[in-house]
Amino acid sequence: MVQVTEGKFEIDGASLHSKTWLPDGEVKAKLIFFHGFSDHIDRYYDFFPSLARRGIATYGIDQRGWGKSAPGKAHRGRTGPTTRVMADMAAFIKSQLPSPDAPVFVLGHSMGGGQVLTFASTPEYDDVVAQVRGWLLESPFVGFAPELKPNWFTVASGKLAARVVPNFQMVNVIPPENLTRDPEVQKSLHADELVHNTGTLEGLAGMLDRTGKLSSGELKISGKVKSLFMTFGTEDKATSYDLAKAWFDRQTTIPDAEFKSYDGAYHMLHADLGCEKYYEDTANWILARAGGGDGSTRTESAPAPAPAEGTKAESKL
């Protein structure tokens, strides 16, 4: 049976909602997770329990400004600048280090994936990066999907305004129908009050700045990164498959790297039709590296076949 616990992670005056999924038996690996924009750790259905059933413990937080870590409307989207986001991540990752009995992996989804790539590209955190066995990215935000890309004037004016009124809030809704093909998940997203779709100018500007530096190649991945696994749906309507793939193709110094496509899948691989395949692939990748092997392979997997019509995630909120 999976052991699930909830608590608080205290960091620099903030009390962040935390949740842990532990295996009933031996912990073979630890996974630290960072969610996406207007998201929270209770939206991942059977993903983390499925990992725990295979011996992978998962540790997650609702990041500053999101989910249960935003107790009131005034706190929604208040992530702070990128330096604050990175410091929060470092503290949470360090809370599981050192880990002599089970290797540590880090996974980020969407905005969280962009954060993870930024963290692993920031020299200040090389000492932490060196202690992480592998980095996983689910649909990381390296660029907008064509349907959502804002014009240059909107981006420039938003960044300028962020300097004057950093905590000014803006609502930015991505239709759930563009995130997953599963109609039950779509309904759940529409009904979830914690999915507030609200960002601050400071937080949005920081996210766009990180994304721009990743897609342009200004940020360079640390030489301390041992292994990397990037997964993407070919029909993602929120983040850019092509820009993420271009980023991956430039990372020739990572000794063990894999890019895996899911044919026809949307943005939320963990809550899309046929999500069980994504769960299995993630667990297999982690466990293949949890035994101490150094990898030293580069792989681009062919798109996984689209699921049969009507196949849905088995576990729902």
Secondary structure as a PSIPRED ss2 file (coil, helix, strand):
# PSIPRED VFORMAT (PSIPRED V4.0)

   1 M C   1.000  0.000  0.000
   2 V C   1.000  0.000  0.000
   3 Q E   0.000  0.000  1.000
   4 V E   0.000  0.000  1.000
   5 T E   0.000  0.000  1.000
   6 E E   0.000  0.000  1.000
   7 G E   0.000  0.000  1.000
   8 K E   0.000  0.000  1.000
   9 F E   0.000  0.000  1.000
  10 E E   0.000  0.000  1.000
  11 I E   0.000  0.000  1.000
  12 D C   1.000  0.000  0.000
  13 G C   1.000  0.000  0.000
  14 A E   0.000  0.000  1.000
  15 S E   0.000  0.000  1.000
  16 L E   0.000  0.000  1.000
  17 H E   0.000  0.000  1.000
  18 S E   0.000  0.000  1.000
  19 K E   0.000  0.000  1.000
  20 T E   0.000  0.000  1.000
  21 W E   0.000  0.000  1.000
  22 L E   0.000  0.000  1.000
  23 P C   1.000  0.000  0.000
  24 D C   1.000  0.000  0.000
  25 G C   1.000  0.000  0.000
  26 E C   1.000  0.000  0.000
  27 V C   1.000  0.000  0.000
  28 K C   1.000  0.000  0.000
  29 A E   0.000  0.000  1.000
  30 K E   0.000  0.000  1.000
  31 L E   0.000  0.000  1.000
  32 I E   0.000  0.000  1.000
  33 F E   0.000  0.000  1.000
  34 F E   0.000  0.000  1.000
  35 H C   1.000  0.000  0.000
  36 G C   1.000  0.000  0.000
  37 F C   1.000  0.000  0.000
  38 S C   1.000  0.000  0.000
  39 D C   1.000  0.000  0.000
  40 H C   1.000  0.000  0.000
  41 I H   0.000  1.000  0.000
  42 D H   0.000  1.000  0.000
  43 R H   0.000  1.000  0.000
  44 Y C   1.000  0.000  0.000
  45 Y C   1.000  0.000  0.000
  46 D C   1.000  0.000  0.000
  47 F H   0.000  1.000  0.000
  48 F H   0.000  1.000  0.000
  49 P H   0.000  1.000  0.000
  50 S H   0.000  1.000  0.000
  51 L H   0.000  1.000  0.000
  52 A H   0.000  1.000  0.000
  53 R C   1.000  0.000  0.000
  54 R C   1.000  0.000  0.000
  55 G C   1.000  0.000  0.000
  56 I E   0.000  0.000  1.000
  57 A E   0.000  0.000  1.000
  58 T E   0.000  0.000  1.000
  59 Y E   0.000  0.000  1.000
  60 G E   0.000  0.000  1.000
  61 I E   0.000  0.000  1.000
  62 D C   1.000  0.000  0.000
  63 Q C   1.000  0.000  0.000
  64 R C   1.000  0.000  0.000
  65 G C   1.000  0.000  0.000
  66 W C   1.000  0.000  0.000
  67 G H   0.000  1.000  0.000
  68 K H   0.000  1.000  0.000
  69 S H   0.000  1.000  0.000
  70 A C   1.000  0.000  0.000
  71 P C   1.000  0.000  0.000
  72 G C   1.000  0.000  0.000
  73 K H   0.000  1.000  0.000
  74 A H   0.000  1.000  0.000
  75 H H   0.000  1.000  0.000
  76 R C   1.000  0.000  0.000
  77 G C   1.000  0.000  0.000
  78 R C   1.000  0.000  0.000
  79 T C   1.000  0.000  0.000
  80 G C   1.000  0.000  0.000
  81 P C   1.000  0.000  0.000
  82 T H   0.000  1.000  0.000
  83 T H   0.000  1.000  0.000
  84 R H   0.000  1.000  0.000
  85 V H   0.000  1.000  0.000
  86 M H   0.000  1.000  0.000
  87 A H   0.000  1.000  0.000
  88 D H   0.000  1.000  0.000
  89 M H   0.000  1.000  0.000
  90 A H   0.000  1.000  0.000
  91 A H   0.000  1.000  0.000
  92 F H   0.000  1.000  0.000
  93 I H   0.000  1.000  0.000
  94 K H   0.000  1.000  0.000
  95 S C   1.000  0.000  0.000
  96 Q C   1.000  0.000  0.000
  97 L C   1.000  0.000  0.000
  98 P C   1.000  0.000  0.000
  99 S C   1.000  0.000  0.000
 100 P C   1.000  0.000  0.000
 101 D C   1.000  0.000  0.000
 102 A C   1.000  0.000  0.000
 103 P C   1.000  0.000  0.000
 104 V E   0.000  0.000  1.000
 105 F E   0.000  0.000  1.000
 106 V E   0.000  0.000  1.000
 107 L E   0.000  0.000  1.000
 108 G E   0.000  0.000  1.000
 109 H E   0.000  0.000  1.000
 110 S C   1.000  0.000  0.000
 111 M H   0.000  1.000  0.000
 112 G H   0.000  1.000  0.000
 113 G H   0.000  1.000  0.000
 114 G H   0.000  1.000  0.000
 115 Q H   0.000  1.000  0.000
 116 V H   0.000  1.000  0.000
 117 L H   0.000  1.000  0.000
 118 T H   0.000  1.000  0.000
 119 F H   0.000  1.000  0.000
 120 A C   1.000  0.000  0.000
 121 S C   1.000  0.000  0.000
 122 T C   1.000  0.000  0.000
 123 P H   0.000  1.000  0.000
 124 E H   0.000  1.000  0.000
 125 Y H   0.000  1.000  0.000
 126 D H   0.000  1.000  0.000
 127 D H   0.000  1.000  0.000
 128 V H   0.000  1.000  0.000
 129 V H   0.000  1.000  0.000
 130 A C   1.000  0.000  0.000
 131 Q C   1.000  0.000  0.000
 132 V C   1.000  0.000  0.000
 133 R C   1.000  0.000  0.000
 134 G E   0.000  0.000  1.000
 135 W E   0.000  0.000  1.000
 136 L E   0.000  0.000  1.000
 137 L E   0.000  0.000  1.000
 138 E E   0.000  0.000  1.000
 139 S C   1.000  0.000  0.000
 140 P C   1.000  0.000  0.000
 141 F C   1.000  0.000  0.000
 142 V C   1.000  0.000  0.000
 143 G C   1.000  0.000  0.000
 144 F E   0.000  0.000  1.000
 145 A C   1.000  0.000  0.000
 146 P C   1.000  0.000  0.000
 147 E C   1.000  0.000  0.000
 148 L C   1.000  0.000  0.000
 149 K C   1.000  0.000  0.000
 150 P C   1.000  0.000  0.000
 151 N C   1.000  0.000  0.000
 152 W H   0.000  1.000  0.000
 153 F H   0.000  1.000  0.000
 154 T H   0.000  1.000  0.000
 155 V H   0.000  1.000  0.000
 156 A H   0.000  1.000  0.000
 157 S H   0.000  1.000  0.000
 158 G H   0.000  1.000  0.000
 159 K H   0.000  1.000  0.000
 160 L H   0.000  1.000  0.000
 161 A H   0.000  1.000  0.000
 162 A H   0.000  1.000  0.000
 163 R H   0.000  1.000  0.000
 164 V H   0.000  1.000  0.000
 165 V C   1.000  0.000  0.000
 166 P C   1.000  0.000  0.000
 167 N C   1.000  0.000  0.000
 168 F C   1.000  0.000  0.000
 169 Q E   0.000  0.000  1.000
 170 M E   0.000  0.000  1.000
 171 V E   0.000  0.000  1.000
 172 N C   1.000  0.000  0.000
 173 V C   1.000  0.000  0.000
 174 I C   1.000  0.000  0.000
 175 P C   1.000  0.000  0.000
 176 P H   0.000  1.000  0.000
 177 E H   0.000  1.000  0.000
 178 N H   0.000  1.000  0.000
 179 L C   1.000  0.000  0.000
 180 T C   1.000  0.000  0.000
 181 R C   1.000  0.000  0.000
 182 D C   1.000  0.000  0.000
 183 P H   0.000  1.000  0.000
 184 E H   0.000  1.000  0.000
 185 V H   0.000  1.000  0.000
 186 Q H   0.000  1.000  0.000
 187 K H   0.000  1.000  0.000
 188 S H   0.000  1.000  0.000
 189 L H   0.000  1.000  0.000
 190 H H   0.000  1.000  0.000
 191 A H   0.000  1.000  0.000
 192 D C   1.000  0.000  0.000
 193 E C   1.000  0.000  0.000
 194 L C   1.000  0.000  0.000
 195 V C   1.000  0.000  0.000
 196 H C   1.000  0.000  0.000
 197 N C   1.000  0.000  0.000
 198 T E   0.000  0.000  1.000
 199 G E   0.000  0.000  1.000
 200 T E   0.000  0.000  1.000
 201 L H   0.000  1.000  0.000
 202 E H   0.000  1.000  0.000
 203 G H   0.000  1.000  0.000
 204 L H   0.000  1.000  0.000
 205 A H   0.000  1.000  0.000
 206 G H   0.000  1.000  0.000
 207 M H   0.000  1.000  0.000
 208 L H   0.000  1.000  0.000
 209 D H   0.000  1.000  0.000
 210 R H   0.000  1.000  0.000
 211 T H   0.000  1.000  0.000
 212 G H   0.000  1.000  0.000
 213 K H   0.000  1.000  0.000
 214 L H   0.000  1.000  0.000
 215 S H   0.000  1.000  0.000
 216 S H   0.000  1.000  0.000
 217 G C   1.000  0.000  0.000
 218 E C   1.000  0.000  0.000
 219 L C   1.000  0.000  0.000
 220 K C   1.000  0.000  0.000
 221 I C   1.000  0.000  0.000
 222 S C   1.000  0.000  0.000
 223 G C   1.000  0.000  0.000
 224 K C   1.000  0.000  0.000
 225 V C   1.000  0.000  0.000
 226 K C   1.000  0.000  0.000
 227 S E   0.000  0.000  1.000
 228 L E   0.000  0.000  1.000
 229 F E   0.000  0.000  1.000
 230 M E   0.000  0.000  1.000
 231 T E   0.000  0.000  1.000
 232 F E   0.000  0.000  1.000
 233 G E   0.000  0.000  1.000
 234 T C   1.000  0.000  0.000
 235 E C   1.000  0.000  0.000
 236 D C   1.000  0.000  0.000
 237 K C   1.000  0.000  0.000
 238 A C   1.000  0.000  0.000
 239 T E   0.000  0.000  1.000
 240 S C   1.000  0.000  0.000
 241 Y H   0.000  1.000  0.000
 242 D H   0.000  1.000  0.000
 243 L H   0.000  1.000  0.000
 244 A H   0.000  1.000  0.000
 245 K H   0.000  1.000  0.000
 246 A H   0.000  1.000  0.000
 247 W H   0.000  1.000  0.000
 248 F H   0.000  1.000  0.000
 249 D H   0.000  1.000  0.000
 250 R H   0.000  1.000  0.000
 251 Q C   1.000  0.000  0.000
 252 T C   1.000  0.000  0.000
 253 T C   1.000  0.000  0.000
 254 I C   1.000  0.000  0.000
 255 P C   1.000  0.000  0.000
 256 D E   0.000  0.000  1.000
 257 A E   0.000  0.000  1.000
 258 E E   0.000  0.000  1.000
 259 F E   0.000  0.000  1.000
 260 K E   0.000  0.000  1.000
 261 S E   0.000  0.000  1.000
 262 Y E   0.000  0.000  1.000
 263 D C   1.000  0.000  0.000
 264 G C   1.000  0.000  0.000
 265 A C   1.000  0.000  0.000
 266 Y C   1.000  0.000  0.000
 267 H C   1.000  0.000  0.000
 268 M C   1.000  0.000  0.000
 269 L H   0.000  1.000  0.000
 270 H H   0.000  1.000  0.000
 271 A H   0.000  1.000  0.000
 272 D C   1.000  0.000  0.000
 273 L C   1.000  0.000  0.000
 274 G C   1.000  0.000  0.000
 275 C H   0.000  1.000  0.000
 276 E H   0.000  1.000  0.000
 277 K H   0.000  1.000  0.000
 278 Y H   0.000  1.000  0.000
 279 Y H   0.000  1.000  0.000
 280 E H   0.000  1.000  0.000
 281 D H   0.000  1.000  0.000
 282 T H   0.000  1.000  0.000
 283 A H   0.000  1.000  0.000
 284 N H   0.000  1.000  0.000
 285 W H   0.000  1.000  0.000
 286 I H   0.000  1.000  0.000
 287 L H   0.000  1.000  0.000
 288 A H   0.000  1.000  0.000
 289 R H   0.000  1.000  0.000
 290 A C   1.000  0.000  0.000
 291 G C   1.000  0.000  0.000
 292 G C   1.000  0.000  0.000
 293 G C   1.000  0.000  0.000
 294 D C   1.000  0.000  0.000
 295 G C   1.000  0.000  0.000
 296 S C   1.000  0.000  0.000
 297 T C   1.000  0.000  0.000
 298 R E   0.000  0.000  1.000
 299 T E   0.000  0.000  1.000
 300 E E   0.000  0.000  1.000
 301 S E   0.000  0.000  1.000
 302 A E   0.000  0.000  1.000
 303 P E   0.000  0.000  1.000
 304 A E   0.000  0.000  1.000
 305 P C   1.000  0.000  0.000
 306 A C   1.000  0.000  0.000
 307 P C   1.000  0.000  0.000
 308 A C   1.000  0.000  0.000
 309 E C   1.000  0.000  0.000
 310 G C   1.000  0.000  0.000
 311 T C   1.000  0.000  0.000
 312 K C   1.000  0.000  0.000
 313 A C   1.000  0.000  0.000
 314 E C   1.000  0.000  0.000
 315 S C   1.000  0.000  0.000
 316 K C   1.000  0.000  0.000
 317 L C   1.000  0.000  0.000
